[in-house]
């Protein structure tokens, strides 16, 4: 279950072996802040930090909650221009070999915190 705040919408990309959910925040065209919030559900996740030529060992680990479990987010501050907060979670309880990859990107810590608060409300339908 994905909570959707009133100032967001979600788009879904369905493919044969994966789904991508993207949160979009309603903003003014003149706004200089931006964010990307992507949830990938599939069997071949691709860490975003690799696109920035970063290694997993360069991450700062931040404690959090996802699907009501204690986890550690990987956080990469890319030269003060982009903050990448992500983690790949095994989801064998949903489907064999399935992974959920949550990616939060922004140019402000405030948006990363806002996206984290949304992600921490995710739950599995019962």
Buried (B, 14 or more C-beta within 10 A) or exposed (E): EBEEEEEBEEEEEEEEEBEBBBBEBEEEEEEEEEBBBBBBBBEEBEBBBEEEEBEEEBBEEBEBBBBEEEBEBBBBBBEEEBBBBBBBBEBEEEEEEBBBBBBBBBBEEEBBEBBBEBBBEBEEEE
